[in-house]
Amino acid sequence: MNKRFFRTSLALCCAAAASVAMASGQGVSKTEITLGSIQDLSGPIAGFGKQVRLGMMLRVDEINEQGGVNGRKINLKIEDSAYDPKKAVLAAQKLVNQDKIFAMVGHIGTAQNLAAMPVQFEKNVINFFPVTAAREMYEPFHRLKYSFAATYYDQMRTAVPKLAKEKGAKKVCTMYQDDEFGLEVMRGAEDGLKAAGMALAEKTTYKRGATDFSSQIQRLQASGCDMVVLGTIIRETIGGIGTARKLGYNPTFIGSSAAYTDLIHKLGGPAMNGLIAAHTAAHPYLDDASQPIRFWANKYKTKFNEDPTVFSVYGYNAIDAFIAAAQKAGPGLTTDSFIKAMDTMKIPADIFGSPEATFGPKKRLGNETSRLSQITDGKWKVISDYIK
């Protein structure tokens, strides 16, 4: 009887332990919460990836210095995808299966997220605030998806017809990257113009990683396009506009939030003046008129010895939002308790001008609106309110 009692007790204890382990999920110990992130640290948008990484590190260091989240320090693991979806899968496999992350936070790139999410979801790992504004980051609905960014589609759907009307554009055209990201920009512009009784007069594409845009720009110029929607990121934006300027071609250029970065005017120089882009958070210049932004920007500069950018803000805010939800979930942090907390979250507007974000049991996109800024005298300046 004693042996039978011991075996029964042992089985019950094991079952209870297994139940606790399943409830806790991976990546949470008594002292740590392990998070993962995949950035481009060596590929075509490494400038963005480095900035997101530093922004995340700043917020992680801040919370850890304060004692962590409900007594747990955050351990942030970062892998490089080089902006390659295949490498993103390998990175996700390492983070999920080897490092045992609780959540993937701030993963950069549309195609890269789409490639990595199945690896995460198989192990119940949340995809939290990816740094891409593609609709696939929250559609179709999945309980493990949370997105913060007004989509590329909605940015262009609302901004392009508004700007075309303001500029009196006769022919609106587009040059976009031939992948999921570029297609979202093009489709948003196309649908927005259609609703306004207009259409894209010309479309031209380029392959990811391209450096020569002569044929595309010449085609747009020959078509008489006086407004060009850019489904481009850093060097493609600079290359496309730079080529146009050399040809004496000066249409109104509008890009998505992927082109809203100080790297455009820093690397492209005066030729980039006039570019318009959609965005939410504002670029944090060290001499910004806002004292809170100046304080934050100088703190970042002191720590990393370089100026922050809006992508630094994206990284910082992603970790900040995770912290808020994890604190709300309480000491017994699990995937389920985190989701329950997120589904009642209201993230207030921040010092960078980001609008309020809300989530719910069936709402996985925090914000749907964006505004416009233009490069003037080598700096981004806000030129519109949030567009409904």
N, C-alpha and C positions, 0 to 999 in steps of 0.2 A: 504494500500500500504506500509505503514511504517513497519507493522508487517511482510508482505511478504518479504520486502527488508531485514529485520533483519534476518529472517529465512534463506533466500538465502545466506546472508553474513556469517552467522554462519556455514552453511553447507560447504561453500567454505573454510572457515578457518579451519574447522575440517578436510576436505579432504587434505588441504595443510599440516596440522600438521601430519596427518597420512602418507602422502607421504614422509615427511622429516624423520619421525620415521623409515619407512621401508628402506629408503636409508641409514640412519645411522646404522641401525642394533643395536643389543644389545651390551652392554659392553663399550660404548663410551659416556662420558658425557663432559661437558665443562672443567672439571678439571682432569678427570681420564680415563685411558684405563684399563679395568679389564681383566686380563688374567688368565687362569686356567692351571693346570698341575696335572697329576696323577702319583705318584711315588710309588714304593715299599718301605715303611718305616718300615715294620714289618715282611716281609716274607723272602724267600730264597735269594733274591738279594737286601736286604735292604741296604747293603754296597754301591751298585751302586746308589740306589734311593736317599740316603742321600747326596751323592756327587753331583749328578745332581742338587738336590734342592739347595745346597749351592752355586754352580756355577751360577745358575739362580739368586739367591738372590744378589750375588756380583754385577752382571751387572745391576740388577734393582736398587740397591742402588746407583750405580755410575750415572746412567742416571737421577734418581730422584734428586740427589744432584746438578745436572747440570740444573735443571728446567724442566725435563721431555721431552716428545716427542711433539714438536710443542705446548708447554705450558701445556701438560697433563702429570701428574704423572702416573706411572704404578703401578697398584694394583694387586699383584700376589697372587692367591688363589691356595693352594696345598692340595690335598687329597691323602689318602693312599689306595692302592689297595691290599696290601700284596701279590702282584703278582698273584692275583686271578681274572680271567676274569669276574666272576659274581660281585665281589666287584668293579671292574673297571666300570661296567655298572652303579652301584649305585652311584659311585663317579661322573661319567659323568652326570648323571641326576641331581645331586645336583649342580654341577658347571654350567651346561647349563641352567637349569630351575629355580634354586634358586639364584645363584650368578650372573647369566646373563653375562657370560664371552663373550668377543669378539672373542677369539681364544684359542684353546688348544695348549699349547707349551711344547715340550719336554716330552710328555707322554712316559713312559718306558714300553717296553714289546710288543712282537708281538701279542700274543693272546689277550692281554688286549686292545691294540689299535683296533684290529678287532672287539672286542665286543663293544667298546665305540663309534666308528665312526658313526654308524647309529643314535645314540642319538644326536650327534653333527650336523650331516648333515641335520637332520629334522628341525633344527633351524638355518641353514645357518652359522654354526660355523666352522671355518677353523681348520684342523688338521695340525699343523705347526711343522716341524722338530722333529718327534717322535724319541725317543732314541731306535731304533731298525733298523736293516738293512734288513728287509724283503721286498721282491718285492711288497707285497700288500700295502705298504705305499705309492706307487705311481701308482700301477696297480690294476685293470683297471683304466683308466684315470678318474679323478674326479676333477672338478675345485677347490674343497676345500682341496685337498691333496698337501702337499709340503714336500719332503724328502731330507735330506742332505747326507745320508750315502751310500757309495758304498755298494751294497747289499751283504748279506752273500753268496748268490748264486754266484755273480760275484767274490767275494773275493776268494772263493774256486775253482771256475771254472778256474781262471787264475793262482792262486798260487800253487795249488796241483800238477798239471802236471810239472810245472817249478821246484818245489822242488824235486819231485820224480826223475826227470832227473838228477838234480844236485847231489842227494844223491845216485843215482844208485839203487833206491828201486826196489825190485823184487815183493813184495806183499804189495799193499796199501789197508788198511782196514779202517773201521770207527766205532766209538761208538758215538751215538747221542741221544739227548733228544727226546722222542716220542711225538712231537708236531710240530706246524708250524715252529718254530725256528729251531729245529733240522733237520727237513726235508729239509729246505732250504740249510743248510750246506751240508747235504748228497747229495742232487741233484746237487749242484754246483760241488762238487768233482767228482761225477759220470759222469757228462757231460763233464767236463774238461779232465778227464782221457780218456773217450771214443774218444774225438777229437784227443788225442795223441796216440791212438791205445792201450790203457790200460783199465783196469776195476777194480772195487772194488772187492777184493778177498773174503772179509768177512764183514758182517754188523751185528751190535748188538746195541740194544737200551736200554733205561732205562726210567722210569716214572719221571715226574717232581717232585722234592722234594726227590728223592732217595738219600741214604747215603752209601749204600754198593754196590761196583762195582766189587766184587771178581769174580763172574761168567762171567761177560762180559770180564774182562781183561784176565782171564784164557782161555776163548774161543779164543781171539785174539792171545794169546801166542801159544796156541796149533796149530793154523792155520799157524804159522810161519810168521806173518805179521811184516815187518820191517819198516813200516811207518803207523801211525795211525792218521786219521783225526778226530778231536774232535768237535762234535756238543754240546759242554758243556759251562757252564758259570763259576761260581766261585768255589763252593765247589765240584762240579762234576769234574771239571778239576783237582783240588787238590786231590780229592779222587781217581780218575782214575789213575793219574800218580803216586801218592803215593803207591797205591796197586801194580802197575807194578814194581816199584823200589824194594819193599819188596820181590817180586817174582823173582828178578834178571832179569826182562824183560825190555830192554832199546831200544825200537824202536825210530824212529824220530816221535815226536808228533807235530802236527800242529793244531792250533785252529783258530777260526774266531775272529773278533774284540770283540766279547762278552767275550773272554778269555784274552783280552789285558787289564790287570789291575794290579796295584801294589799289590792288595790283594792276587794275586796268589803267588808271591814270599814272601810276608810278612807273610802269613798264612801257606804256604806250605813249606817254608824253602829251604835248599839247594837241596832237591829232585826235585825242579821245574827247576833247571838250565838245559838249553837245549831246553826248550819249545819254539816253534816258533808260532807267531800269526800274522794275518793280521790286519792292522789298517790304519787310515789316520793321525789324529792328534797324536802328540807324548806325552808321559807321562811327565808332568811338574815337574821334580825333583828340589828341592830347590837349589842344586848345579849344575844345568844344565850348559853346556858350553855356551849356548845362554844367553846373558845378559837380553834381553826382557823377556824370559821365567823365569829367576831367579827373576826378579823384580815382575812379575805377581804372581809367586808362593809364594813369601815372603809376598806380599800384602794379598793374600788369607789366609796364615798362621796367619798373624797378626790379621785378622778380625775374623777368626773362631777357632783359636788355634788348627788347625790340618793341616797336609800336604794335598795339592790338589792332584787330580788324573786326569786321562784322562776323566773320567766321569764328573768331575767338569768342564773340558773344554767343553764337549758336552753341558752342561747346560748353561754355560756362552755364548758360541757361538750361541746357539739357540735364546737366548734373544737378543744378539747383532744383529743377522740377522733380527729378527722381528723389532727391533728399526730402522734399516736402511731402511726397506721397508715402515714402518709406517711414517717415516720422509719424504720419497720420495712421499708417497701418499698425503701429505699435511695436512693442518688444518681440512679439511672436510673429516676426516677419515671415510670410510665405508668399508664394506666387498668388494664391487665392486672396490673401488679405491685402496684398499690394493692389491687385485688380479692384477689389472692393473699395479701397481708398481712392484710387484713380477715378472710379466711376461716379464719385461724388465731388471730384476736385474742381475748384475754380481758381485758376492761376491769375493773379491780378496783373494789370498793365505794369511794365517795368520801367526803369530809368532810361532804357534805350528806345522807348517808344513802341515796343511791342504791345499789341492790343490784348485785352483780357482773353484767356483761353478757358474753355469749359469742356468737360467730358461727361460721358454717361454710359449706361449699360449697352447702348446701341450707337454711341457717338464716339468715334475714335480719332476725329480731327478736331483739334482745339480751336482753330481759327480759320476763317475762309476769306478774309479781306486782306488787301495789300494797298500800298501807296506808291507814289512815284518820286524818284530823285533824278537829278541831272548833274553831270559833271560840268562845273563852271569854274574856270581859273584853277583847274587841277584839284578840285574837291567836290565830293558829292554834296548836293544841297537839295533838301526836300522841296518838291514843287506841287504836291497835292495832298489832300487829306486821304483817309482810307476810302477806297472806292467800293461802294456797295454793289 
